[in-house]
């Protein structure tokens, strides 16, 4: 991103990062442009197979910002005349305005975003436009653009993850005392408080947010100045350009700089893990909102009806989050496959890096925002959750632990309570229907104290760091809120 002062100089406005993708209009067959950029293509039409402008136009902002600073550097270094620098900077600002107003005519004959911008610049300012590409190649130009775009995508993904974390914490605060069965193998295992369950997802998305932050750091290296592959024979000032574009460092090897796409792989990996966590959350929202569970109710905003069954409230948004996970995984595998056999340096295969990047970023950010909306609006049926815990054998471990407290080895206690559970199932009874004599039939060490074991005592007993005891969960929520405050 440009510094604010450059934003004012160039565009007269703040260059925000919350930009919507510019929609691609229908391709126009335009007349041959009589300028260097168009002439480079001759009179031949560019093959559709090589054209990338229909998607890499999303780099317009980064491409123009990088070109402006590059032109300013060329002027500062005396590599091009100052008057040409002024014309270039002014023209690029106007092109940006045209694109954002939807008035820019994209020409597929010019293949990509870079040639489209440079061709339009020639139309606007004439021969001075030909000086812009001095000391630069499309190889280091696109690598720079993509790194800038990825940093912005990381910022947006980070913010979306934090928004979801915030929604989880806010819901957890309301349900520190709400008891729900904890599951393993989709079987009721032990009682936990709902807040503890929700905070498990907080932890997942905290790791995701941290990963997006690390990917932003990985992308924070400026390739511009590497040229096509070997550097450039001009007295450029790479450090100044990096400072203006807010890169923390410059690349150390020109051959690596133009061919490195590790940062995109890392973004796709981070997005894939975030989607895995989102898919797990979506699965539970789907299950919990079913009539069989009835634990939650999603708002109408995030459900839809059936075309034939009037009573249905389908959790379509959660299902789509779960379903979109595969496409992000696919983008990761596609890029890993693309780069696995590439010799140094740049190869046209790397044109395939951007569609997957753009799609994955759109998907993970939208999915995170959607999940936050579902969590914020959903209604919890605390009574149904408690009923599910009561009508089960989730206290079995606590009865075994009670015997351990009497000196029985845990394995023996486990066997005794397991036998007791089987007798209850055969008799159609629950633990809450047992008498002290029933317990003593399993072990003579059971005494009146066993009758005091309840759902509340069970969760309170897990009073260890990371446990489900309400006081521990409250402390975890307090810590989480502090973390979120620091993120802001």
Legacy VTK file of the C-alpha trace (Angstrom):
# vtk DataFile Version 3.0
C-alpha trace
ASCII
DATASET POLYDATA
POINTS 488 float
0.000 0.000 0.000
1.121 3.511 -0.724
1.862 5.938 2.042
-0.916 8.442 2.653
1.125 11.270 1.263
1.581 9.477 -2.027
-2.125 8.717 -2.042
-2.828 12.417 -1.887
-0.214 13.285 -4.497
-1.333 10.628 -6.938
-5.028 10.122 -6.409
-6.106 12.856 -4.055
-7.793 10.338 -1.789
-7.124 7.595 0.712
-6.155 4.292 -0.859
-8.299 1.988 1.273
-7.839 -1.784 1.266
-11.548 -2.622 1.278
-11.932 -2.731 -2.476
-14.454 -4.816 -4.334
-13.214 -6.777 -7.358
-13.849 -4.892 -10.589
-16.290 -6.923 -12.723
-14.967 -8.008 -16.107
-16.971 -6.564 -18.986
-17.463 -8.464 -22.216
-14.254 -8.520 -24.270
-14.178 -5.863 -26.973
-12.441 -6.265 -30.295
-10.825 -2.895 -30.532
-8.834 -1.322 -33.279
-5.100 -1.905 -33.400
-3.434 0.645 -31.181
-0.574 2.417 -32.885
1.669 2.545 -29.825
4.601 0.477 -28.591
2.595 -1.757 -26.263
0.058 -2.649 -28.927
2.647 -2.804 -31.686
4.495 -5.436 -29.709
1.578 -7.700 -30.478
1.604 -6.798 -34.148
-1.615 -7.356 -36.045
-2.093 -10.850 -34.662
-4.828 -11.544 -32.181
-3.576 -12.868 -28.875
-4.629 -16.462 -28.400
-7.364 -16.927 -25.833
-5.172 -19.643 -24.373
-2.610 -17.112 -23.195
-4.927 -14.244 -22.248
-5.111 -13.513 -18.522
-6.644 -10.040 -18.404
-10.099 -11.409 -17.587
-8.810 -12.293 -14.118
-5.512 -10.462 -13.559
-7.320 -7.129 -13.939
-7.990 -7.623 -10.226
-4.389 -6.511 -9.773
-5.160 -3.094 -11.277
-4.749 -1.225 -8.007
-1.429 -2.817 -7.105
-0.198 -2.595 -10.702
-0.886 1.127 -10.941
0.469 1.861 -7.469
3.683 -0.009 -8.251
4.028 1.751 -11.600
3.572 5.176 -10.047
6.290 4.617 -7.475
8.547 3.033 -10.106
8.108 6.106 -12.324
8.807 8.451 -9.411
11.974 6.518 -8.627
13.114 6.696 -12.259
12.670 10.464 -12.137
14.433 10.804 -8.762
17.387 8.841 -10.072
17.595 10.871 -13.282
16.934 7.775 -15.382
13.992 9.456 -17.155
13.179 13.182 -17.497
11.180 14.773 -14.693
8.521 16.006 -17.088
7.925 12.447 -18.301
7.601 11.272 -14.711
4.909 13.876 -14.100
2.995 12.839 -17.218
3.204 9.157 -16.307
2.061 9.665 -12.724
-0.823 11.886 -13.761
-1.893 9.474 -16.514
-1.785 6.449 -14.251
-3.964 8.211 -11.707
-6.542 8.913 -14.389
-6.437 5.301 -15.567
-7.131 4.142 -12.047
-10.138 6.452 -11.925
-11.388 5.074 -15.242
-11.129 1.496 -14.005
-12.964 2.204 -10.771
-15.667 4.123 -12.631
-16.127 1.192 -15.010
-15.096 3.297 -18.007
-11.890 1.441 -18.856
-12.023 -0.682 -22.020
-10.213 -3.957 -21.436
-8.615 -5.317 -24.583
-7.963 -9.063 -24.655
-5.582 -8.581 -27.589
-3.148 -7.057 -25.084
-3.234 -10.220 -22.959
-2.823 -8.899 -19.434
-3.363 -6.077 -16.977
0.129 -4.653 -17.504
-0.127 -4.195 -21.264
-3.679 -2.867 -21.021
-2.608 -0.155 -18.613
0.511 0.748 -20.563
-1.407 0.878 -23.844
-4.011 3.204 -22.374
-1.235 5.344 -20.916
0.268 5.713 -24.394
-3.095 6.859 -25.721
-3.256 9.488 -23.004
0.311 10.884 -22.882
2.047 9.638 -25.998
5.712 8.643 -26.236
6.445 9.404 -22.578
4.512 6.249 -21.717
7.268 4.203 -23.319
9.668 5.265 -20.561
7.602 3.614 -17.787
8.942 0.160 -18.474
12.552 1.283 -18.151
14.444 -0.870 -15.622
11.508 -3.225 -15.230
10.170 -6.496 -16.641
6.689 -7.941 -16.515
8.320 -10.745 -14.521
9.264 -8.600 -11.517
6.231 -6.367 -12.059
3.648 -9.147 -11.696
5.537 -10.717 -8.799
5.382 -7.368 -6.992
1.714 -6.826 -7.804
0.774 -10.290 -6.579
2.710 -9.912 -3.328
0.941 -6.617 -2.632
-2.449 -8.155 -3.432
-1.736 -11.150 -1.201
-0.803 -8.924 1.721
-4.148 -7.172 1.411
-5.951 -10.515 1.157
-4.161 -11.680 4.309
-5.294 -8.543 6.121
-8.906 -9.100 5.081
-8.777 -12.798 6.013
-7.235 -11.941 9.373
-9.988 -9.431 10.081
-12.679 -11.916 9.042
-11.208 -14.583 11.328
-11.123 -12.128 14.226
-14.758 -11.176 13.571
-15.719 -14.832 13.830
-13.687 -15.185 17.014
-15.515 -12.180 18.434
-18.898 -13.732 17.636
-17.839 -16.975 19.331
-16.680 -15.177 22.475
-19.842 -13.104 22.690
-21.985 -16.242 22.460
-19.762 -18.143 24.886
-20.159 -15.411 27.518
-23.902 -16.123 27.577
-23.515 -19.864 28.050
-20.859 -20.479 30.686
-23.445 -22.390 32.760
-25.223 -24.107 29.853
-24.464 -27.828 29.924
-24.278 -29.873 26.737
-23.015 -33.387 26.058
-19.452 -33.499 24.794
-19.016 -36.024 22.009
-16.362 -38.435 20.821
-17.068 -40.639 17.796
-20.429 -38.771 17.680
-21.360 -40.577 20.914
-22.177 -38.686 24.108
-19.091 -38.803 26.277
-18.843 -36.292 29.110
-20.719 -33.127 30.075
-19.175 -29.799 29.170
-20.409 -26.251 29.253
-21.418 -24.857 25.863
-18.999 -21.963 26.269
-16.116 -24.441 26.450
-17.259 -26.052 23.208
-17.484 -22.671 21.482
-14.076 -21.617 22.771
-12.549 -24.670 21.110
-13.443 -23.048 17.796
-12.034 -19.744 19.039
-8.676 -21.506 19.383
-8.884 -22.955 15.860
-9.602 -19.606 14.270
-6.944 -17.936 16.364
-4.395 -20.240 14.760
-5.877 -19.361 11.370
-5.586 -15.644 12.043
-1.965 -16.129 13.095
-1.257 -18.087 9.914
-2.666 -15.311 7.715
-0.479 -12.828 9.590
2.583 -14.999 8.932
1.726 -15.287 5.239
1.525 -11.493 5.048
5.061 -11.398 6.442
6.161 -13.976 3.896
4.739 -11.869 1.065
6.379 -8.735 2.461
9.433 -8.902 0.181
9.681 -6.658 -2.882
10.894 -8.254 -6.144
10.763 -5.039 -8.206
14.210 -4.278 -9.548
14.969 -7.893 -10.360
14.125 -7.310 -14.008
13.410 -10.337 -16.148
15.758 -12.511 -14.063
19.221 -10.966 -13.717
18.657 -7.478 -12.315
18.749 -4.256 -14.351
21.625 -2.100 -15.694
20.320 1.183 -14.271
21.122 3.042 -11.028
17.752 2.281 -9.451
16.903 2.771 -5.769
15.132 -0.429 -4.732
15.121 0.478 -1.060
13.261 3.734 -1.708
10.657 1.958 -3.838
10.187 -0.693 -1.159
9.685 1.978 1.497
7.056 3.798 -0.572
5.174 0.572 -1.308
5.506 -0.388 2.366
7.565 -3.524 1.819
9.772 -4.361 4.786
12.584 -5.756 2.679
13.753 -6.336 -0.871
14.498 -9.673 -2.494
18.102 -10.885 -2.266
18.306 -12.922 -5.477
16.796 -11.754 -8.759
16.359 -15.262 -10.167
14.458 -16.452 -7.118
12.459 -13.216 -6.907
10.776 -13.546 -10.301
10.011 -17.262 -9.938
9.075 -17.562 -6.252
5.417 -18.284 -5.523
5.909 -19.817 -2.077
3.905 -17.024 -0.497
0.865 -17.986 -2.578
1.245 -21.636 -1.603
1.410 -20.518 2.023
-1.740 -18.431 1.609
-3.581 -21.340 0.025
-2.397 -23.635 2.815
-3.581 -21.170 5.457
-6.892 -20.766 3.636
-7.264 -24.545 3.385
-6.806 -25.010 7.122
-9.241 -22.191 7.838
-11.768 -23.837 5.533
-11.224 -27.160 7.327
-12.099 -25.481 10.610
-15.044 -23.714 9.044
-16.267 -26.994 7.620
-16.125 -28.611 11.058
-18.083 -25.729 12.550
-20.592 -25.823 9.686
-21.082 -29.566 10.171
-21.957 -29.067 13.821
-24.321 -26.215 13.035
-26.042 -28.450 10.489
-26.342 -31.355 12.922
-27.290 -29.233 15.916
-30.032 -27.439 13.962
-31.649 -30.710 12.883
-34.888 -31.852 14.519
-33.056 -34.882 15.898
-30.779 -32.611 17.935
-32.672 -29.343 18.164
-29.787 -27.696 20.023
-29.831 -24.475 17.998
-31.918 -22.528 15.541
-30.310 -20.577 12.738
-31.872 -17.320 11.619
-33.948 -17.107 8.469
-31.157 -15.019 6.952
-28.906 -18.093 6.885
-31.461 -20.765 5.996
-33.783 -21.381 3.094
-37.000 -23.217 2.424
-37.720 -26.180 0.219
-39.242 -25.936 -3.246
-41.736 -28.643 -2.359
-41.740 -29.161 1.427
-43.173 -26.039 3.121
-41.982 -26.914 6.625
-38.289 -27.122 5.768
-35.608 -24.717 7.048
-32.478 -25.885 5.290
-29.065 -24.785 6.652
-27.922 -23.889 3.133
-25.291 -21.367 4.141
-23.569 -23.812 6.478
-23.758 -26.492 3.796
-22.167 -24.164 1.257
-19.344 -23.305 3.645
-18.752 -27.020 4.080
-18.992 -27.607 0.324
-16.680 -24.759 -0.695
-13.846 -26.249 1.329
-12.971 -28.601 -1.515
-12.397 -25.844 -4.038
-9.832 -24.170 -1.772
-8.062 -27.507 -1.272
-8.079 -27.852 -5.059
-6.380 -24.494 -5.556
-3.617 -25.500 -3.143
-2.995 -28.806 -4.884
-3.127 -27.152 -8.315
-0.389 -24.646 -7.495
1.803 -27.216 -5.768
1.522 -29.313 -8.912
2.250 -26.311 -11.145
5.507 -25.347 -9.440
6.877 -28.830 -8.742
8.858 -29.180 -11.970
9.648 -25.613 -12.998
13.275 -24.805 -13.839
14.597 -21.356 -13.034
13.509 -18.743 -13.674
10.118 -17.432 -14.800
7.950 -19.788 -16.837
4.506 -19.073 -18.268
3.122 -21.840 -16.051
3.197 -19.260 -13.252
0.330 -17.428 -14.945
-1.780 -20.196 -13.384
-1.066 -18.942 -9.864
-3.605 -16.151 -9.739
-7.028 -17.645 -10.471
-6.686 -20.093 -7.596
-5.338 -17.362 -5.312
-8.190 -14.992 -6.112
-10.853 -17.665 -5.783
-9.458 -19.039 -2.528
-9.229 -15.566 -0.997
-12.800 -14.741 -1.987
-14.015 -18.085 -0.679
-12.282 -18.132 2.695
-13.042 -14.493 3.499
-16.723 -14.830 2.570
-16.994 -18.120 4.462
-15.480 -16.614 7.606
-17.882 -13.678 7.403
-20.822 -16.013 6.825
-19.887 -18.163 9.819
-19.654 -15.065 12.005
-23.153 -14.089 10.919
-24.547 -17.535 11.677
-22.969 -17.620 15.140
-24.085 -14.090 16.004
-27.714 -14.708 15.101
-28.366 -18.277 16.136
-30.603 -19.184 19.077
-29.438 -21.769 21.616
-31.952 -24.237 23.078
-30.273 -24.689 26.455
-33.075 -26.889 27.755
-32.710 -29.342 24.885
-28.965 -29.479 25.414
-29.363 -30.251 29.106
-32.003 -32.862 28.381
-29.603 -34.596 25.986
-26.973 -34.675 28.727
-29.414 -35.948 31.355
-30.839 -38.668 29.144
-27.471 -40.290 28.679
-24.583 -41.859 30.534
-22.236 -38.881 30.409
-21.575 -39.161 34.171
-20.020 -42.617 33.842
-16.464 -41.287 33.995
-17.304 -39.340 37.138
-18.607 -42.487 38.851
-15.377 -44.274 37.922
-13.354 -41.325 39.230
-15.357 -41.538 42.461
-14.138 -45.111 42.965
-10.590 -44.024 42.150
-10.947 -41.568 45.006
-11.692 -44.565 47.225
-8.413 -46.215 46.220
-9.627 -48.390 43.332
-7.252 -48.571 40.315
-8.855 -46.732 37.408
-8.996 -49.822 35.195
-10.973 -51.718 37.828
-13.249 -48.737 38.392
-13.788 -48.498 34.628
-14.893 -52.137 34.477
-17.278 -51.732 37.415
-19.022 -48.694 35.950
-19.056 -50.250 32.479
-20.948 -53.247 33.886
-23.312 -50.913 35.706
-23.970 -49.006 32.476
-24.776 -52.206 30.613
-27.262 -53.265 33.300
-28.923 -49.856 33.088
-29.244 -50.123 29.313
-30.703 -53.636 29.563
-33.202 -52.455 32.184
-34.066 -49.302 30.295
-32.894 -47.101 33.159
-30.766 -44.016 33.417
-28.164 -43.270 36.053
-30.570 -40.799 37.623
-32.951 -43.670 38.403
-30.420 -45.752 40.329
-30.522 -46.182 44.066
-27.518 -46.434 46.334
-28.079 -50.191 46.427
-27.847 -50.293 42.632
-24.489 -48.529 42.786
-23.231 -50.800 45.575
-24.083 -53.805 43.417
-21.323 -52.612 41.106
-18.863 -51.822 43.921
-19.213 -51.893 47.689
-17.038 -48.757 47.824
-19.869 -46.615 46.534
-21.458 -44.705 49.419
-23.898 -41.828 49.881
-21.486 -39.402 48.225
-22.093 -40.951 44.818
-25.666 -39.672 44.924
-24.327 -36.114 44.937
-22.656 -36.432 41.521
-24.523 -34.225 39.045
-23.923 -32.562 35.710
-22.887 -29.402 37.545
-20.489 -31.219 39.846
-19.023 -33.060 36.891
-18.127 -29.916 34.924
-16.965 -28.129 38.084
-14.618 -31.028 38.851
-12.635 -30.363 35.629
-11.003 -27.415 37.325
-7.678 -27.516 35.506
-6.174 -25.078 32.994
-7.962 -25.724 29.712
-10.779 -27.620 31.455
-14.534 -27.135 31.258
-15.052 -25.901 34.831
-17.085 -22.672 34.536
-14.483 -20.600 36.377
-11.771 -21.843 34.025
-13.955 -21.066 31.030
-14.658 -17.571 32.311
-10.927 -17.012 32.644
-10.409 -18.284 29.085
-13.058 -15.876 27.826
-11.387 -12.988 29.646
-8.052 -13.895 28.059
-9.697 -14.178 24.651
-11.278 -10.741 24.943
-7.882 -9.298 25.831
-6.381 -10.939 22.760
-9.118 -9.520 20.538
-8.574 -6.066 22.008
-4.886 -6.302 21.187
-5.718 -7.336 17.605
-7.786 -4.193 17.206
LINES 1 489
488 0 1 2 3 4 5 6 7 8 9 10 11 12 13 14 15 16 17 18 19 20 21 22 23 24 25 26 27 28 29 30 31 32 33 34 35 36 37 38 39 40 41 42 43 44 45 46 47 48 49 50 51 52 53 54 55 56 57 58 59 60 61 62 63 64 65 66 67 68 69 70 71 72 73 74 75 76 77 78 79 80 81 82 83 84 85 86 87 88 89 90 91 92 93 94 95 96 97 98 99 100 101 102 103 104 105 106 107 108 109 110 111 112 113 114 115 116 117 118 119 120 121 122 123 124 125 126 127 128 129 130 131 132 133 134 135 136 137 138 139 140 141 142 143 144 145 146 147 148 149 150 151 152 153 154 155 156 157 158 159 160 161 162 163 164 165 166 167 168 169 170 171 172 173 174 175 176 177 178 179 180 181 182 183 184 185 186 187 188 189 190 191 192 193 194 195 196 197 198 199 200 201 202 203 204 205 206 207 208 209 210 211 212 213 214 215 216 217 218 219 220 221 222 223 224 225 226 227 228 229 230 231 232 233 234 235 236 237 238 239 240 241 242 243 244 245 246 247 248 249 250 251 252 253 254 255 256 257 258 259 260 261 262 263 264 265 266 267 268 269 270 271 272 273 274 275 276 277 278 279 280 281 282 283 284 285 286 287 288 289 290 291 292 293 294 295 296 297 298 299 300 301 302 303 304 305 306 307 308 309 310 311 312 313 314 315 316 317 318 319 320 321 322 323 324 325 326 327 328 329 330 331 332 333 334 335 336 337 338 339 340 341 342 343 344 345 346 347 348 349 350 351 352 353 354 355 356 357 358 359 360 361 362 363 364 365 366 367 368 369 370 371 372 373 374 375 376 377 378 379 380 381 382 383 384 385 386 387 388 389 390 391 392 393 394 395 396 397 398 399 400 401 402 403 404 405 406 407 408 409 410 411 412 413 414 415 416 417 418 419 420 421 422 423 424 425 426 427 428 429 430 431 432 433 434 435 436 437 438 439 440 441 442 443 444 445 446 447 448 449 450 451 452 453 454 455 456 457 458 459 460 461 462 463 464 465 466 467 468 469 470 471 472 473 474 475 476 477 478 479 480 481 482 483 484 485 486 487
